[in-house]
Amino acid sequence: PEEGTSSLADLPLSHTRPVAQFGQWTWTAPAEGQFVVADLAGRVLSNEQAVKDQRLEWEAQGMHVASFVSNDGRRASWTLGAH
């Protein structure tokens, strides 16, 4: 997978990168906030309000852009490609 940028410097590193396994991506929210997954054409595939430590999952097909904005304004995004 390709790694994008992350600006959630205050959050534990274990929470900052989605992981692909068994045909799906998983990510654990480090704080409360909004998590969005879109394809490269900009179509939103998933848009969820996450709570701290919530595990989010989505299918690993094609290229995706995942982004997270915490309720206190911290942001992170990743460009993800399935193997």
C-alpha positions as a Markdown table, in Angstrom:
| # | Residue | x | y | z |
|---|---|---|---|---|
| 1 | Pro | 0.0 | 0.0 | 0.0 |
| 2 | Glu | 1.0 | 3.6 | -0.6 |
| 3 | Glu | 1.3 | 5.8 | 2.4 |
| 4 | Gly | 0.0 | 9.3 | 2.4 |
| 5 | Thr | 0.5 | 12.1 | 4.9 |
| 6 | Ser | -0.5 | 12.2 | 8.5 |
| 7 | Ser | -0.7 | 15.2 | 10.8 |
| 8 | Leu | -2.1 | 13.6 | 13.9 |
| 9 | Ala | 1.3 | 13.9 | 15.6 |
| 10 | Asp | -0.1 | 13.7 | 19.1 |
| 11 | Leu | -1.8 | 10.4 | 18.5 |
| 12 | Pro | -0.1 | 7.0 | 19.0 |
| 13 | Leu | 1.7 | 5.8 | 15.8 |
| 14 | Ser | -0.2 | 2.5 | 16.0 |
| 15 | His | -3.4 | 4.3 | 15.2 |
| 16 | Thr | -2.1 | 6.4 | 12.3 |
| 17 | Arg | -2.1 | 3.9 | 9.4 |
| 18 | Pro | -4.8 | 1.6 | 8.0 |
| 19 | Val | -3.8 | -2.0 | 7.5 |
| 20 | Ala | -4.8 | -4.3 | 4.7 |
| 21 | Gln | -5.4 | -7.9 | 5.5 |
| 22 | Phe | -7.6 | -10.7 | 4.0 |
| 23 | Gly | -9.1 | -8.4 | 1.4 |
| 24 | Gln | -10.1 | -5.6 | 3.6 |
| 25 | Trp | -8.6 | -2.5 | 5.3 |
| 26 | Thr | -8.9 | -1.9 | 9.0 |
| 27 | Trp | -8.2 | 1.1 | 11.0 |
| 28 | Thr | -8.8 | 2.1 | 14.7 |
| 29 | Ala | -9.9 | 5.6 | 15.4 |
| 30 | Pro | -7.5 | 7.3 | 17.9 |
| 31 | Ala | -10.1 | 9.9 | 18.9 |
| 32 | Glu | -13.7 | 10.9 | 18.2 |
| 33 | Gly | -14.1 | 12.3 | 14.7 |
| 34 | Gln | -15.3 | 11.8 | 11.1 |
| 35 | Phe | -13.7 | 9.1 | 8.9 |
| 36 | Val | -14.3 | 9.1 | 5.1 |
| 37 | Val | -13.2 | 6.6 | 2.4 |
| 38 | Ala | -13.4 | 7.7 | -1.2 |
| 39 | Asp | -12.3 | 6.3 | -4.5 |
| 40 | Leu | -10.0 | 8.3 | -6.8 |
| 41 | Ala | -12.9 | 9.7 | -8.7 |
| 42 | Gly | -14.1 | 11.3 | -5.5 |
| 43 | Arg | -17.1 | 9.0 | -4.8 |
| 44 | Val | -17.6 | 8.5 | -1.1 |
| 45 | Leu | -17.6 | 4.8 | -0.2 |
| 46 | Ser | -17.9 | 5.2 | 3.5 |
| 47 | Asn | -18.6 | 8.2 | 5.8 |
| 48 | Glu | -18.7 | 7.4 | 9.5 |
| 49 | Gln | -18.7 | 9.3 | 12.8 |
| 50 | Ala | -16.1 | 7.3 | 14.8 |
| 51 | Val | -15.6 | 7.1 | 18.6 |
| 52 | Lys | -12.2 | 6.6 | 20.2 |
| 53 | Asp | -10.8 | 3.1 | 19.7 |
| 54 | Gln | -13.6 | 2.1 | 17.2 |
| 55 | Arg | -12.4 | -0.3 | 14.6 |
| 56 | Leu | -13.4 | 0.6 | 11.1 |
| 57 | Glu | -13.3 | -1.8 | 8.1 |
| 58 | Trp | -13.8 | -1.5 | 4.4 |
| 59 | Glu | -13.2 | -3.6 | 1.3 |
| 60 | Ala | -9.7 | -3.4 | -0.2 |
| 61 | Gln | -10.4 | -3.1 | -3.9 |
| 62 | Gly | -8.6 | -0.6 | -6.1 |
| 63 | Met | -7.2 | 2.7 | -4.9 |
| 64 | His | -8.8 | 4.7 | -2.0 |
| 65 | Val | -8.2 | 7.9 | -0.2 |
| 66 | Ala | -9.0 | 7.6 | 3.5 |
| 67 | Ser | -9.2 | 10.7 | 5.7 |
| 68 | Phe | -9.9 | 11.4 | 9.4 |
| 69 | Val | -10.7 | 14.7 | 11.1 |
| 70 | Ser | -10.9 | 14.5 | 14.9 |
| 71 | Asn | -13.5 | 16.5 | 16.7 |
| 72 | Asp | -10.7 | 18.8 | 18.0 |
| 73 | Gly | -9.6 | 19.5 | 14.4 |
| 74 | Arg | -6.6 | 17.2 | 13.9 |
| 75 | Arg | -6.4 | 15.7 | 10.4 |
| 76 | Ala | -4.8 | 12.7 | 8.7 |
| 77 | Ser | -5.2 | 11.2 | 5.2 |
| 78 | Trp | -3.8 | 8.2 | 3.4 |
| 79 | Thr | -3.8 | 7.0 | -0.3 |
| 80 | Leu | -4.3 | 3.3 | -0.1 |
| 81 | Gly | -3.9 | 0.7 | -2.9 |
| 82 | Ala | -5.0 | -2.9 | -2.6 |
| 83 | His | -2.4 | -5.6 | -3.6 |
